[in-house]
């Protein structure tokens, strides 16, 4: 009977490494969030966009089901070490972003790995977050130019971080990380 490499020890270790590295980035983003919201709230989408990294890198490297969600949760746990008071926010963001990334991959039956697919999930995440945070943070009190900038940057943030994640994931894949992790 062939073994399913989806949750092999190698895959789990790669997801853990990605989760730790991107969790540090998420922790830094968590530290920046209150400062950004208090001073230049319209750029918050650029900061929040960093949280797309775990799933993007994991899916680009491994190209397997569940790796985005797993890497996101592990990254959220690492980010929570930076700011334990935000642990539920980190976990909620991880579950939401990971579910969206897994959902887009599932729609293509985990067979389409072109950059377009990653950018579709980034745009969905950016649009969803833009609307939710706009109302939750009462950004309607900002001048019109800042509201427009916020909405544009909220979509651009995840897209830019996705491009960075694809570059990192591609480099890891070329370095042979996937070859070792996906072997049965």
N, C-alpha and C positions, 0 to 999 in steps of 0.2 A: 504494500500500500504506500503510495507516494506521500511524503511529508508535506504539510502546508507551511511554507516559509513565512507566512504573514506575521506570525508572532514568535518567530524563532528567537533564541537568545541573542543572536547577532543583530537581528532587527531591533529588538528591545534595547540593546546597547547603543546602537546608532541613534535611535530615538532619544535615549537618555542623554547622550552627548549633545545632540541638537537642542534638547530641552534645557540643559544647563547653560549652554552658551547663549541661547536666545532669551532664557530666563534672566540672565544678567542684564541684557539689553532692556527687557521689560521692566526690571527693577529700576533701572536708571530712568526709563520713561515715567515710571510711577513717581519717582522723586521730582521730576520736572513738571508733572501735571499741575500741582497746586500753584506753582510759580507762573506757569503759562496761563492758567485760567484766571489768575489774579492780575496779570499784566497785559498779555496779548492773547485773549481767549480765541480769537479768530484763527490762530495757528494750531489749535489743539489737535486737529485732524492729522497733522504731520507727526505729532508725538504719539497719538493713539495708533496710528498706522504701523508703528513698530511691532505691534502685537500680531501682525500677520506672519512674521518671519518663521516661527516654528513649523507651521504646516506647509508653507511654501518650500522651505529647505528640505523637510522630510519627504514630501511628495516628489520633489525634483530628484532627490538622491535615490530613494527606494522604489518609487512608483508602485506602491502597494496600498491596499485598503487599510484604513484605520491608523496609518502612521501620522497623519496630520493631527487627528484628535489626540492621540497618545502624546505626541510631542508638545502639543499645546498645553495639555494638563500638567505635564512634567515642567514645562517652562513656567506655568502659573505657580507651581509650588516653589520653584526657585525664586521667582519674583516676590512671592509672599515673604520670603526670608528678609528681603530688603525693607518691606513695609507690611508687617503682619496685620495692621488695621485694614489694609486693602485686600486681604486674602480672598474674600468673597467676590470682590470686583475682578480680581485677576482670574479667579476660577470661572466666573460667569463669562468674562470676555473670551477665555480659552475655549469654553464649551461652545459659545456662539460662533466664533471665528472658525474653530475646528469643524463644527457641524456644517457650516457653509462650504468650506473647502472640500470636505468629504462628500457633501451633497453634489457639488458641481462635478467632482471626479466620478461619483456613482452614476450621474446622468450619462456620462460617456463610457460607463461600464469599466472604468479604470483602464481604458485603452488609448485615450487621447491625451498626450502629454506635451502638446505644443504650448508655447508661451501664451497663446490666446486664451487657453483654458484657465490658466492661473490669473490672467488679467480680468477675466469674467468674474471670478470669485472676489478679486480685489475691488472691482467696481460695485458689486453687490454689497460687500462689507462697508465700503465707503459711503454709499448712498444710505444704507440702513443706519449706520452710526451717525451720519450727518443729521438725519431727521430726529432720531431719538435724543441725541445730545443737545440739539438746537432747542428742543422743548424742555428737556430736563434741566438744562443749565440756564434757562431763561435768556437765551441769546437774542431774543427779539428786542431787547432793550438797547442793543448795540446800534450804531449808525448803519444805514443801509449798505454802505460800502463794506463795512466789517462783516455784516451778515452774508453778503455775496462772497466775500473772500473766505469766510468760514466754510460755506457750503462747497466752494471750489476746492479748497485745501483739504477738506474732509474726504473727498473722493481722490484727490491727487496723492494724499499721504499713503494710503494703502497701496496705490498703484506704484508709487516710487519705491516703497519698501519691498513690494513684490519683485520689482526689477532687481533690487539688490539681493533679495533672497534667491532668485533664479540664478544670478551670477555666482553666488556662493555655492548653491546646490550643484550647479553645473561643474564648478571647479572640484568639488568633493567627488562627484561622480567620475570625472576624468582621472582623479587621483586613485580611483579604485575602491572607494568606500562601498559603493553599491555592489560591486562584484563579490566582495567578501560577505556582505550582509544578506544578499538574496540567494546565494547558493544553498541548496537543500541540505 
